[in-house]
Amino acid sequence: MIDGTGAPARPHQDLLIRGGKIAALGPTGALGQAPDSVIDAAGLFAIPGLIDAHTHLGNAPWEQRAATLKGAIMGGVTSVLTLADDARSNGDLQRAVVAGQIQGPRVYYVALFGGPAFFSDPRVLDASRGYAPGTAPWMQSVGEGTNFAEAVTLARGTGAMGVKLYAALDSVTVARATAEAHRQGIKVIAHSAVFPGKPGDLVAAGVDMLAHTPYLVWQGSSRSDNFLVRANGDFLGVPANSPAIENLLAMMKQRGTALNPTFWVFERGAPDSLLNVRTPWMYAVTRRANELGIRIVAGTDGLYNPRTDSLPTLHHELEVMVEHGGLTPLQAITSATLNGAWACGADATSGSLVVGKDADLLLLTADPSADIRNTRAIRHVVQGGRVIR
């Protein structure tokens, strides 16, 4: 049993599930309770269900999104955090999973705050149809004149577990939004640079998690209002071990700011000249973040494509975290279990194999603490105490 906390594996364990929760854990034969049914897991390896803490479910036809979610849970992803989509469709999917109408991961989602300049982006327009740009409760244009008590209340009313700070935001707006979201008890997740706001502005404001390691490069670059170039930073001019990046990471560690690297989405789709410098840069910065003890949260920005993938993208992300990002297999598992639950605001109820938490777990035929690629060796997926057929 690998419980997701980072603790070493425990051999010869029994796990008892009642009412969808983990009711007891202990050495084989020691629980003394007769369950209604038994999965003989002799020779298997238990880990918590995987959590992809950076996805986008989009506005594709219902059947397509349902198929994506079904493929994701069949491949071991039992929860997802979608970071900026139409809250109406996210809420529908969340309800359908809970009601058992479709098979899929538990769905958590955020509302988005951006500056007025951002609301010409076709993606946000598509995700807020029926509203003038920037006025949907889950896609709000914010700035100097914003009443953030009202804005955050509207965001919470959509069912969002947090707010995502996206683009065209300055340091003052970032600080006001973050303070009010925390006052109302929800998380703040941000692009690592929100233009003109720098990564350090976000950390100083107290955001909970920065997404996309490559965007950290803008800490050492001149301020820019052009958020369209966010993935094309000066990776040669601001080396991974530069004082600007080292000081930023130290501040993240001090303030408890988590990092959501999203390797997968940056390994593709760029010109070779950019890819060749950006990829090793993001690996090196993530390695250093992990060395410093910064909380690493796994996410893909992709989830699963039923047309091209046999398993969710998260398995690849975990492999790269170990091979290039400096994480041990146990640390990688924690990044996609307990740390993912933390990002969702659900670590009190899920993310680790602990008595009282939701019974979300995978039974594997090979040891993922010895080889992280063994997260793919799935025999059973269990969500809320139910075996997914």
C-alpha positions in Angstrom: 0.0 0.0 0.0 1.3 3.4 -1.1 -0.9 5.9 0.7 -0.1 9.1 -1.2 1.5 11.0 1.7 5.0 10.3 0.6 5.5 7.6 3.2 7.2 4.3 2.2 5.1 1.5 0.9 3.6 -0.8 3.5 3.4 -4.5 2.6 0.7 -7.0 3.5 -2.2 -4.6 4.2 -6.0 -4.9 4.3 -8.2 -2.0 3.4 -11.9 -2.0 4.5 -14.4 0.2 2.7 -17.9 1.1 4.0 -20.3 3.8 2.7 -17.8 4.9 0.1 -15.2 5.7 2.7 -12.0 4.0 4.0 -13.3 2.5 7.2 -10.1 0.7 8.4 -6.6 -0.1 7.4 -4.2 -2.6 8.9 -2.0 -5.7 8.5 -3.5 -8.5 6.6 -5.9 -10.4 8.7 -5.9 -7.9 11.6 -9.0 -5.9 10.9 -11.4 -8.6 12.2 -14.3 -7.3 10.2 -16.2 -9.3 7.6 -17.0 -7.2 4.5 -19.9 -7.9 2.2 -17.6 -8.5 -0.7 -13.9 -8.9 -1.2 -11.4 -8.0 -3.9 -8.5 -10.4 -3.6 -5.6 -8.0 -4.1 -2.8 -10.4 -3.2 0.3 -9.4 -5.1 -1.2 -6.0 -6.2 -0.2 -2.5 -5.3 -2.7 0.1 -4.0 -2.3 3.8 -4.6 -4.8 6.7 -4.2 -6.8 7.5 -7.3 -4.9 9.9 -9.6 -5.9 13.6 -9.8 -5.2 15.8 -12.8 -5.1 19.2 -11.3 -4.9 21.2 -14.6 -7.5 20.2 -17.2 -9.9 21.9 -19.6 -13.1 20.1 -20.5 -14.2 22.7 -23.0 -17.6 23.0 -24.8 -17.5 20.0 -27.1 -20.8 18.1 -27.6 -22.0 16.3 -24.4 -21.3 12.9 -25.7 -17.7 13.8 -26.5 -17.0 15.2 -23.1 -18.7 12.2 -21.4 -16.5 9.9 -23.5 -13.4 11.9 -22.4 -14.3 11.6 -18.7 -15.1 7.9 -19.1 -11.7 7.2 -20.6 -10.0 9.3 -17.9 -11.5 7.3 -15.1 -10.9 3.9 -16.8 -7.3 5.1 -17.0 -7.0 5.8 -13.2 -7.9 9.5 -13.0 -10.6 9.7 -10.3 -10.7 13.5 -9.9 -10.0 16.5 -12.2 -9.6 20.2 -11.6 -10.6 22.2 -14.7 -9.0 25.6 -14.8 -11.3 27.9 -16.7 -14.2 26.6 -18.8 -17.9 27.3 -18.9 -19.1 26.8 -15.3 -22.5 25.8 -16.6 -21.2 22.8 -18.5 -18.7 22.0 -15.7 -21.5 22.0 -13.2 -23.6 19.7 -15.5 -20.7 17.2 -15.7 -20.0 17.4 -12.0 -23.7 16.6 -11.3 -23.9 13.8 -13.8 -20.8 12.1 -12.3 -22.2 12.4 -8.8 -25.6 11.2 -9.9 -24.1 8.2 -11.6 -25.5 9.2 -15.0 -22.0 9.1 -16.6 -18.7 7.5 -15.5 -16.0 9.9 -14.8 -13.7 11.6 -12.4 -15.0 13.9 -9.7 -15.1 17.4 -11.3 -13.8 20.5 -9.6 -13.6 23.9 -11.3 -12.6 27.5 -11.0 -13.9 30.9 -12.1 -11.6 33.2 -14.1 -10.5 36.8 -13.4 -8.7 38.7 -16.2 -8.1 42.3 -17.2 -10.4 43.9 -19.8 -7.8 43.4 -22.6 -8.1 39.7 -22.2 -11.8 39.5 -23.1 -11.3 39.5 -26.8 -9.8 35.9 -26.6 -12.1 33.6 -28.5 -11.8 30.9 -25.9 -13.3 33.0 -23.1 -16.0 34.3 -25.4 -16.9 30.7 -26.3 -17.0 29.8 -22.6 -19.4 32.6 -21.7 -21.9 32.6 -24.5 -25.0 34.6 -23.6 -23.1 37.2 -21.6 -21.3 40.3 -22.7 -17.5 39.7 -22.6 -16.2 39.8 -19.1 -19.6 39.8 -17.3 -20.3 36.1 -16.8 -20.0 35.2 -13.1 -17.3 32.6 -14.0 -15.5 34.8 -16.5 -15.1 38.3 -15.0 -13.2 41.3 -16.2 -11.6 42.9 -13.2 -9.5 46.0 -12.5 -9.2 49.2 -10.5 -12.9 49.8 -10.1 -13.9 46.2 -9.3 -15.9 45.4 -6.1 -14.0 42.2 -5.3 -16.3 41.2 -2.4 -19.1 41.0 -5.0 -16.9 39.5 -7.8 -15.7 36.7 -5.5 -19.2 36.1 -4.2 -20.5 35.7 -7.8 -17.6 33.3 -8.6 -18.5 31.2 -5.6 -22.1 31.1 -6.6 -21.2 29.2 -9.8 -19.9 26.3 -7.7 -16.3 27.2 -8.3 -13.8 26.0 -5.6 -11.4 28.9 -6.5 -10.4 31.7 -8.7 -7.9 31.6 -11.6 -6.0 34.8 -12.3 -5.3 34.6 -16.0 -3.9 37.7 -17.9 -3.9 41.5 -18.2 -3.7 42.0 -14.4 -1.3 44.3 -12.5 0.1 43.7 -9.0 -2.5 45.8 -7.2 -5.4 44.0 -8.8 -3.8 40.6 -8.1 -3.3 41.5 -4.4 -6.9 42.7 -4.0 -8.4 39.7 -5.8 -6.3 37.2 -3.8 -7.0 38.8 -0.4 -10.8 38.7 -1.0 -10.8 35.2 -2.3 -9.0 34.0 0.8 -11.3 36.0 3.0 -14.2 34.1 1.5 -12.4 30.8 1.9 -11.5 29.8 -1.6 -8.2 29.1 -3.4 -6.4 31.3 -5.9 -4.6 29.7 -8.8 -2.7 31.8 -11.3 -0.8 31.6 -14.5 2.8 32.1 -13.4 2.8 35.5 -15.1 -0.3 37.5 -15.7 1.2 40.4 -17.7 2.1 43.0 -16.5 2.0 41.2 -13.1 5.2 39.2 -12.6 5.5 35.8 -10.9 6.9 37.5 -7.8 3.9 39.8 -7.6 1.6 36.7 -7.5 3.7 35.1 -4.8 3.8 38.3 -2.7 0.0 38.5 -3.0 -0.3 35.0 -1.5 -1.7 33.0 -4.4 -1.9 29.3 -3.6 -0.5 27.9 -6.8 1.3 29.0 -9.9 0.6 27.1 -13.1 3.2 26.5 -15.9 6.9 26.4 -15.0 8.0 28.1 -18.3 6.2 31.3 -17.4 8.4 31.8 -14.3 11.1 33.1 -16.8 9.2 36.4 -16.8 10.5 37.1 -13.3 13.8 38.0 -14.8 12.5 39.8 -17.9 11.2 43.3 -18.4 7.6 43.9 -17.6 5.3 43.3 -20.6 1.6 43.8 -21.3 1.7 41.3 -24.1 0.3 38.2 -22.6 0.2 36.5 -26.0 4.0 35.9 -25.8 3.8 34.2 -22.4 5.2 30.9 -23.6 8.1 32.5 -25.6 10.2 33.9 -22.8 13.9 34.7 -22.8 15.1 31.3 -21.6 18.7 32.0 -22.7 18.8 35.5 -21.1 17.3 34.3 -17.8 19.0 31.0 -17.1 17.3 28.5 -14.8 19.9 29.1 -12.1 19.9 32.9 -12.4 19.5 35.0 -9.2 16.0 36.1 -10.4 14.7 32.5 -10.5 16.5 31.4 -7.4 15.1 34.3 -5.4 11.6 33.6 -6.8 11.7 30.0 -5.8 13.0 30.9 -2.3 10.0 33.2 -2.0 7.6 30.5 -3.1 9.0 28.1 -0.5 8.7 30.8 2.2 5.1 31.7 1.2 3.9 28.2 0.6 3.2 28.7 -3.0 2.7 25.5 -5.0 4.0 24.8 -8.5 1.9 23.2 -11.2 4.6 22.4 -13.9 2.4 21.1 -16.8 5.3 19.6 -18.7 3.2 17.8 -21.3 1.7 20.9 -22.9 5.1 22.5 -23.4 6.8 19.5 -24.9 5.0 20.0 -28.1 3.6 22.5 -30.6 6.5 24.9 -30.6 9.3 25.7 -33.1 12.4 23.6 -32.6 14.5 26.6 -31.7 12.2 27.5 -28.8 11.5 23.9 -27.7 15.2 23.1 -27.5 15.8 25.8 -24.9 12.4 25.9 -23.1 12.2 22.2 -22.4 15.5 21.8 -20.5 14.8 25.2 -18.7 11.5 24.0 -17.3 12.9 20.7 -16.2 15.8 22.4 -14.4 13.5 25.0 -12.6 11.1 22.2 -11.5 14.0 20.1 -10.2 15.2 23.1 -8.2 11.7 23.8 -6.9 11.4 20.2 -5.7 14.9 20.3 -4.1 13.7 23.4 -2.1 10.6 21.5 -0.9 8.0 23.5 -2.9 4.8 21.6 -3.2 4.6 20.1 -6.7 1.1 19.5 -8.1 0.7 17.3 -11.2 -1.5 18.6 -14.1 -1.4 18.2 -17.9 -3.5 21.0 -19.5 -4.7 18.0 -21.6 -6.3 15.1 -19.6 -7.2 12.6 -22.3 -8.0 12.3 -26.0 -10.0 9.2 -26.8 -9.0 9.5 -30.5 -5.3 9.3 -29.9 -4.5 8.1 -26.4 -4.8 4.7 -24.7 -4.4 6.2 -21.2 -4.8 9.7 -19.7 -2.0 12.1 -20.3 -1.3 12.3 -16.6 0.7 9.0 -16.7 3.1 10.6 -19.2 3.3 13.7 -17.0 4.3 11.6 -14.0 7.0 9.8 -16.0 8.5 13.1 -17.1 8.4 14.4 -13.6 10.6 11.5 -12.5 12.9 11.3 -15.5 13.5 15.0 -15.9 11.8 17.0 -13.1 13.8 15.5 -10.2 10.9 13.9 -8.4 11.2 10.4 -6.9 8.4 8.0 -7.9 6.8 8.4 -4.4 7.0 12.2 -4.8 5.4 12.0 -8.2 2.6 9.9 -6.9 2.0 12.4 -4.1 2.0 15.2 -6.7 -1.0 13.5 -8.4 -2.8 12.4 -5.3 -2.6 14.3 -2.0 -1.2 17.4 -3.6 -3.8 17.3 -6.3 -6.6 17.0 -3.7 -5.1 20.0 -1.9 -5.2 22.0 -5.2 -8.9 21.0 -5.5 -9.6 22.1 -1.9 -10.5 18.5 -1.2 -7.5 17.2 0.7 -9.6 16.7 3.9 -11.7 14.1 2.1 -9.5 12.6 -0.6 -6.1 12.3 -2.1 -4.6 9.7 0.3 -5.4 6.3 1.7 -6.4 7.4 5.2 -9.3 6.2 7.4 -12.3 8.5 6.9 -11.4 9.7 3.4 -13.2 8.8 0.1 -12.3 5.3 -1.1 -10.7 6.4 -4.4 -7.9 4.1 -5.3 -6.1 2.1 -8.0 -4.9 -1.5 -7.7 -1.9 -2.0 -9.9 -0.1 -5.2 -11.0 3.4 -3.7 -10.6 5.1 -1.4 -8.1 5.0 2.3 -9.1 7.4 3.2 -6.3 10.1 1.2 -8.1 9.1 2.4 -11.6 6.7 5.3 -12.1 5.6 3.8 -15.4 3.8 1.2 -13.4 0.9 3.6 -12.7 -0.2 2.4 -16.1 -0.5 -1.3 -14.9 -4.1 -0.9 -13.7 -6.1 -4.0 -12.6 -8.9 -2.1 -10.8 -10.2 1.5 -10.4 -12.2 2.2 -7.3 -14.1 5.5 -6.9 -16.1 6.2 -3.8 -16.0 2.5 -2.9 -17.4 1.4 -6.2 -15.3 -0.7 -8.7 -15.4 1.0 -12.1 -16.5 -1.6 -14.6 
